[in-house]
Each structure stands twice: as C-alpha cells, then as structure tokens.
Amino acid sequence: MTRRLELVALPGLPMVEPGDDLAGLISEGLERVGTGLEAGDILVVAQKVVSKAEGRYAFPEETVPSPAAKRLAALTRKDPAHVEILLGETAEIVRHRPGVAVVEHRLGHVMANAGIDHSNIEAGRLLLLPSDPDASARALRAALAERWGVAPGVIVSDSFGRAWRVGTCGVAIGVAGLPAIDDRRGEPDLFGQPLEVTIVGQADEIAAAASILQGQADEATPVVLVRGLDLPEDDGGVGPLLRDRATDLFR
C-alpha cells in the first residue's frame, strides 16, 4: 500500500501582535488554500507567533542586570541585560562560551540562550518562549475545534541545535492531541527480533518536516498543515520527549 504525507504551508498570515486570535488567523489561512480541518489533521505552529500572540516580550533597556548576569555576560560576551533576561528563563547553565550559553530552560528543554529570540523582532525587544507551550497548544486546539467541529493535533515548534549534529532542526516544544513519542520497544523487527531501544521522537519528526516549509528567514509561513498521519489522540504533552538527567550523557 502506498503511504502518503501532505504538508501545506498556510500563506498570508499577517504579523502577529499581542492578543491576536491565532485560531482565527489560522482558519483564514486554511480557507486561502481551499481546505478546512479534517479528522487526523495536525497543525505545526512556530513558537514565534504563539509567543507574539501571548505578548511574551522582554525589554533589555528596562532590565537591571544582577551580579550573576554581569559575570556570565563577561564570559559569553553578551549584553548583561540580555543575560539577566536569559537567567530569568533558566533552571541551570549547562555550558557556555563566547556568544552562547547552553541552558536547561525552566520548561526542561536543554537549548541555546534559553530560546530567546531577536530575529524578525522589533528593535529593543526580545521574544521569550511561551509560558506553557503545552497549554498554548491545548488552547489553540480547543479554539480550532470550536470553529471547525474537528480537533486537530497541534505542535508548537522551535528550532534547536543538536548535540551530535551541525545545524538547527525543527523540534516540538508544545504538543496537544497526539503522542509526543512512539515507543516501539518489544515490537518485532523484520526478522522477528524484539526491538529493545527504539523510541521514535514522533512530534519532533513532524516538527522537522514542517520546518522545511516554515523556513528560518523571511518566508513568513509559520503554520503548516500536516495531513495523512493516522495517530491516536493523546494528552501527554511534550514531557515524554525530555530526556531524564540520569540518561543525559552531556550533563
């Protein structure tokens, strides 16, 4: 049987402002490509537009750096006010060098610079991750279900570097309505041997596929419709994707 996966970037979304109705903007994007929502659909939504709609801005000029921020700023050669904002989003500094601090974010993700963004952002502002990306995904799912009568899976995505590879890749930081992982352990391989360690980062794989269409610069297509996957519903959020410290060889 032929398997087919369809990904459609929704065009024409405007610059998102705090308080904007993301479900409404996404619905208009769906209508522009001549479709609605169908059972089994998944929407991958870039973190940046979620954070903008939630007003997750920080303002370095209004931030007073602490002594700890000044020390880390000297080591990383970053602006002390920027570092103070980074520390406010950070549970632990994992590594640092000039230009970057790898941290454990308060949400549990290990990432560069606490996910703080200044690209495609108005001057004088920094954009933080959503306060609770899983909650953001659930709220967007519920709002879309009310409009369309169908509750899609929703992934809030961001771009992360990876410990063993060069380059950024789309990953899930918030998940609603689908399993974040696919645990295949115990299933037989082609030769009937049971799989022992195979856990698929399912939401990350979907986010990475969508990231090809979302882009990283001026593409202005932050929402991608994914159609053709037959996944069960799940409310476990992104947590199953976060590696336990005991098995993290890099910390």
N, C-alpha and C positions, 0 to 999 in steps of 0.2 A: 504494500500500500504506500502511495506517495504521501509524504508528510510535507506540509506547507506552513510557513510562518510569515505573516504580513505585518510590516511596520510602516506606519503612516505618520509623518510629522505634520502637526496641525499648523497651518500658516496663519499669519495675520494677527497673532496675539500682540496687543499693544504693550508699551512699557507699563509694568505693574507698579501700582502705588499702594501704600498702606491702606488697608480697609477694602481693597478691591475684592469683588466677588469672583474668585478663581473658578468656581463651578460654572458660573455664567460665561466667563471668558472661554473656558474650555468647550462649553456647549456651542458657543458661536463658532469656534474653530472646527468642531465636528460637522456643523451644518455647512461650513465653507467647503469641506471636502466631500459633501454629499452623503454623509452617513450619520447614524445615531449610535447608541451603545447597544451591543448585543451580549447575550449571556456568554460568559467566559472572557470578555474583553479585559485588558489590563491597560491602564494609563501610567506612563512613566513621566513624572513631573520634576523638572530640575529644581533643586533646592533653592536656587537663587530667587525664582519667582514666588515660591512659598514664603521664604524669609521676607521678601519685599512686601507681600500682602500682609504679613504679620507685623510689619514695622520693626524688624529686628536690626535696627541700625545702632551703631555706636559712633561717637564723635570725639576723635582724638583731642581736638582743641579744648574740649570740656573735661578732659580726663587728667587727673593729677597722678603721676607715676609714684609708686611706692619704692622704698629702697630695694626690695626684691626685683621689681621691674627694671630699675636702673642697673642692677648688677647683670641681669640677663640681657638687657639691651646692649651693654658693653661687650658681652661675649658673642652676641649674634649680630652686632652692628645694625640693630633695628632702632626705630624711634621708641623712646621709653614709654610714651603714652600708648602707642600701639601695643607694646609688650604688656602694659598694665591691663589692657582690654583682653589680650590673649590669656593672661593669667586668670582673669575672671571666668573664662570658659574652660579652664584646665583643671583636671584632677591630679596630674603628675607630669612633670617634664621627663621625657624618656631619653632623648638625645638632643644635642644642639651643636651647631657650627655656624660660622658667619653666613647670614642670610636665611637661616631656617631653624625652627625649633620643632622637633617631633614630640608630640604630647599625647597623653591619654586624655581625650576630651571628657568633659563631665558626663556625656552620654555613653561613654565606654569605647568609642572609636579611637584607635591609635592613628594619628594623622598629622600632617604638617601644619604648623601655625594655627592649630585649633579650628581649621576650616574657615578662618576669617578671610573675607574677600574684598578686594578693591577694584577688580576689573569690571568694566561696564557698570560702574557705580559713580554717582555724582561726587565731585571733588569735596573733600572734607568729611566724608563718611566712610565707615567700614560696615560691611554686612556680616552678621553672625548667622550661625545655623539656627533653624527653628528651635524654639524652647523644647518641644517634644515632637520630633518628626513622625513618630507612630501616631500620635494624636492628630497631627495635621493630616496624615493620610486617611485616618478613620473619618475625620470630619468632611474631607473632600469626597470620600466615597459615599457618605450618607447624603450629602448635598446633591451629588450627581444621581443617586438612586431616586431621590425625590423628584428630580426633573425628568428622568428617563424611564423610571419604572424598572431599571436594571442596575444592580450594584456592581460596578466594575472592581477588579483588583486595582489597587493604587500603590505605586512605588515612588517615594521621594528619593531622587538620585543626586549624587555629587560625584566629583572626580577626585580620586585618590591616587597617590603613588603606591608602589608595591615593593615589598622588601626584596624580592628576588628578581625584579624586572625593572627595565628603564621605561619611563613614560607613564602618564596618568591613564586611568581607565574608569569608566562609569561604575559606580557601586551603589547599593541601596543603603540609605540611612534611615528610612522610614518605610514600613510595609503595612498594608491593610488588605484583608480579603484573600490572601494566598499564602502558602507556606514559604518562609524565607529560605529553607533548605529542603533538599530531597535526600533523606537518609536511605541509602541503598544497601547498607550492611546486611548481610545474611541472604541477599538475593543471589541466584546463580549467575555465573558468567557464561560465556559461550560454551565452555567445557564442563559446565555443571559444578564448578568450584564456587563455594560461597564467597561473596565479596566481604572483605574484612575491614576496610578503612574508607570506603567510598561514600563520602557525604558531599552532595552537589550543592554549591552555593547558588541555588536557583534564582533568587531575587537579584543577586549580583550579575548573573549571566544575562538576565533580561535587561537590567540597567545598562550593562555594557553594550548590548546590541542597540538599544535605543540611543545611546550616547553617540553612535556614528551619525545619526540624523540630527541630534541636538547640536552637535558641534561645540567648539570651545571659544569662538571669537565673535563674529558679527552675524552668525546665521539666524539668530532671533527665532528659533524654533524650539522652545523649552519643553514642549509637551509632545509626546509620541504615543500614538495608539498602537497597541500590540494585540494582534488577533490571530488565533489559530492554536493557542495552547489550551489544553484541557486539564486545568489544575483544580484540585479541591479547594474549597474555602477554608480559611484558617485565620485565627485572630491572635496568633502568637507574636506578631510584630517582628522587628528586626533582631531581637535578642539572640535567637539561635545562631546568627552569623558571627557573633562576637566571641572571639577566642578567649577561653579561660586563661588567666595568668599562669596557672600551673603548666599549661602546654604551650606557652608562648616562648619560643626559643630566643627571641630577640629582646626579652626584658629580664 
